[in-house]
Amino acid sequence: MAYDRRNPSHYHRGGNPLPSSYRNKALLIILATAIYTAFLYHSGGAGQFMGTSVSPDPNLSAAATSGMAAMAASKRKLKVATWNIAAINNNPFEYWITYDENPEYEKIMTAIEGFLENPGDKDVPVSSVFTEEMYGELEKRMTEVGWDNVKSYWDGDFKNRKIVTEFMKDPLLGSKRLASMPDRITNTINVVGSDEPVCRPTVINMYDGDLSTLPGWWSAWEKFMFDTPLQVEDKGEIKNDPPYKMLQPIKKAKYPDITEEEEKVSLPLQTMCGAIFDAILVHMMNTVSEPAVWQDLKRTMVENLNKQKVPHTLDILENVYGD
């Protein structure tokens, strides 16, 4: 499996090669940078699940510093290229990668593109995916936690929308952050005392539970949002709250497309939209592929692209550019 949209080995450096001493110094610099990046990656965000502490090697750092000083003294110039490897997104389907080992990947990604670009009769109403029964259960949950009722938004708008052209592709829904905000907050949650994060039941993260049916997904999603207290650190304070309490109001001052009425009910409204969003993703994947096929593929991608990101990055630096 390739670890980016482009295979690094396809790119070749031009011009006269540097002397071996300078190549070795350049390699030291690159490795030192990579190790420091790994240290930063582990220190916060998604890197907390990696499990072992990573810190720069003192000898390697000293050698890199010495090499840079020698190059400066000799007035020689070194041309380098940067490689952005700092993204913390845990969505294995974020990029269209090269995966020659499994032809199912290409089939699934092509089918997803077709589903979104030319949905045709697959562009069904939201209520056929996130059902009336599911909404009723969600409404009950939101009422129990003291949130305002948003049934008028469900009945008068969202349940009748087409899942692709009127929901997934609605630019106004995006600018209001009604689906992206709850995803940002609850997609992957780092918890105190664990190297493994807790992931919302959805397609677009490292969630490893069964998503083969919508009823099964909904049961897991509802339990995650409302019945699963998680210990998280917030500004030095340890809190033990279920994910719904982590959601934040969407302010019109920051997101001007949201109306004043929507701002007042932004917590339940974004929760409903987030549930619809995840339901559509699960429905889409189970439509374009057999659940056993795409879920097994996802597990392989998560292991290689997410959990093994740092070791694979160092391997590429050492074995592809280590000449």
N, C-alpha and C positions, 0 to 999 in steps of 0.2 A: 504493500500500500504506500502510495506517495503521501507526503505530509503537507502538501500545499497544492494550489491549482497548477503550479508549474513545477516541473522536475528540475531541481538545481543543477543536475549534471548536464542539462542541455545548454547551459551557459558557459562560455569559454572566455578567458581573459585574453585580450589582444596585446600587441606591442612586445617589446623585449622583456624577457623574464628577469626578475630581480635575482641578484646573487643569492645563493642558498642561505647565507647568514641573515640576510634581510628577510627572506621568506620565513625562516625560523622565528625571527623576532615578530613578524607580522602574525604568525600563528599563535605565539604566546599572547599577543595583545587580544586577538580574537577570542582565545580560550578564556582569558581573564575576564573579558567583557561578558562572555556567555555564563560563566560561573557566577559573576556578580548579579546578572539578570536572574539567574535561578534563585539566588539568595533573596532578591527582592520579590520574586514571584511567590516564594514560599512564605514570606513574611506577612502577607495579607491577601485578601480577595480570594479568588478561586484557588490559589496555590496552597491554601491551608489543608487541602485534602491529600497532599502528596505524601505525607506521613513521616519523612525523615528530614532533619535539619540540613540545610545546604549553606555553606559559607565559603568565601573566597579563600583559596590556598595561599598562605603567606609567601611561600617560595615562588609560586607562579606570579603573584602580584609584584614581588620584588624584581623578578626577571623581566616582566613586562615594562615596569618603570625604568629599569636600567636600559633596556633596549630602546625605548623612546628617547631617553637622554642621549644615548650614543648617536641615534639618527639625527637628532637636533644639532649635535656638535659637529657632525660631518656635513651638515647642510644638505643632506639627501632628502628627497620627498617621497612619500609613500601614498599611493592612491588606494583608497578603500571604498567599499560599497556597504551600505547598511541593509539590515534585514529586520523588519518589524516583526518580532515574535512575542510582543508583550500583551496581545489581546487576551482578555480573560473570559471571553464568551464561551460557554460550555455547550453550545448548540452544534451537534455533529453534522447537521445539514446546512450549516451556515454558508459553506462554500461547495462548489462543484469540484471535487478532487479527482485525481487519477487513481483508479482502483481496478487495475487489470486482472487481479487475482479472482475477482468475483463479478461475473457479467451481470448479475442481478442488480448491482448498484446502478449501472448505466440505464437499465430498463426502468428502475424505480424513479430515478431523477428525471428521465425523459417523460415518464407518465405524470409526475408531479407538475412539470412545466406545462404539459398539455391540459391538465386539470385546471390550472390557474389561468392560463392564457386563452383557452377555448373550452370552457366548461360545458357548454351546450345544455343538454337535459340534466346534467349533474349539478347545475346551479339551482339547487332546491331551496325552499324556504328554510330559514333558521329553525323554525319549530319542528321540522322533520328530523333535525339532528340534535339540537338541544330542545328537548320535548317540553310540552306543557307540564307534565309530571315533574320533570327535573326543575323547571322554573318554580313550581309550587313548593317543592322541598327547599329550594334556595331561598325563596321569599320567607318561608317559615323561619329558617335559620337567621336571616338578616333581621327579622322582627324580634327574635329572641335576644339578640345582642343590642337592641335598642336603636337600630337604624331606621330611617324613613322608608316608606313604601315606594317602590319604583314600578309598580304594576302598570301604571299608565304608559310608561316608556316601553314596557314589554308588549302590551296589547296594541298600543297605537303605532308602534314603530318596529322594534327589533325582531319580533317573532315573524313578521311578514317579509323581512329583507331576504334577498337571495344571498346565499352563503359566500359566493365569490365576488360577483360584481357589485353587490350592495353592502357587503360587510368587509371582507378581507381587503378589497380594493378601494374602500371609501376613504378618500384623502382627509375628509373632515374628521372622521373617527380617529384617524392617526394624529392630526394636529391637536385634537382634544385630549389625547393620551388616554383614552378610556380603556383601551386594551393593552397598550404598551406599558402604562404605569404599573398596573398590578403584576405584569410579567417581570418587570425590572426588579420589583421588590421581593417577589416570592419565587422566582425561577430557581435559584440556587442559594440556599441559606447556610452559611457557616455557623456551626453550633459550638458552644463551649465544651471542651473536654473530648472532642472527637476529631479525628483526622479526616473523616468522611463528611461531606456536606449532606444536607437534606434537600431533596429536589421535589418540586411540585409535580404531581402526576400530569405529564405532558410529553409531547413528542420532542420538543426543542430543548432538551437538557439531558442530563445523565440519569434520569429516572429509569430504574431497572424493573419496575413492576409490570404487570400484564396490562397491555392496552389493546387487547384483541377485540373487545366489545365496548360499545358506548355505555351500557349499564355498569359494567365493571369499572370503566374509567371514572364514571360519575361517583360511584360509591367511594373510590379512593380519593378523588378530588375533594369531595365534601368533608370527608374525615380529615384530610390534610389541612384544609383551610380553617375548620372550626373545632376540631377535637384533638389536635396534636400540639400540645405546648412544646415550645422549643427554647432552650437556653441560649440566648444570644447576648453579646456584649455591645452595649450602645453608649458611647461616650464615657467609657469607664464603668458603667453600671451593668450588672448582670440582670437580665429580664427573662422571665419564663412565660412567654405568651404564644398563643396559636397565631398562625400567619395572618389571619384577618385583622388582628390588632396592629400589625406592622404596616398596614396600608396607610397611605397619606392622602389627605384631601388634595384635590386638583384645584389650584387657585387660578382664577381668571386673570389676575395681575401677571402671572407668568405664562399662562396659556390662553391668550385672548379669544380664541375661537370657541371656548366653552361658554355657555350662556350662564347668566346669574342663577337661573333655576337649576341648571345642571350642577353648578358649583355647590349648591346647598346640599345636594344628594350625591355628591361625587363618590363617596365611599361605597354605598350600595350599587350605584350605577356602574362603577368601574369593576366591581366584583361580578356583576351580571355579565358585563361585556367580556371580562376575562374568562369566565366559564364558557361563554359562547365561542370565544376564540379557540380555546383548548379543545372543545368538542368538535369544532370544524376540522382541526388538525388531525385528531384521531380518526374521524370519519374519512378524511381525505386519504390518509395512509392505508386504511383498511379497504378503501375502494381501489386504489392503484396497485395494491400488492396484497399477497396473503400475509396475515399477521405474523405467522411463524417466520416468514422470509424477511420482512423488513425489520422486525424486532431483533432477530439474530444479527442482521447486518448492522443495526444501530449499536448493539453491544460491542461488536468488534471495532467499530469506528470510535466509540467512546473510550475503549481501552487504549487504542493506538493514538488517537488525536488529542484526547483530553488527559487521561490519567498518566500516560507515558510521554507527555509533551516534552518535558525537560530532558529526560534521557535520550529521546529521539533527536531533539535539537542538537545536543552535544555530539551525538553519533554522526549527524550530518556534517557538523563543523570539522570533526576529526577525520572522517573517512572520505568526504567529498572534497573538502578544501584543505586537507592536511598535506598538500604537496608543496 
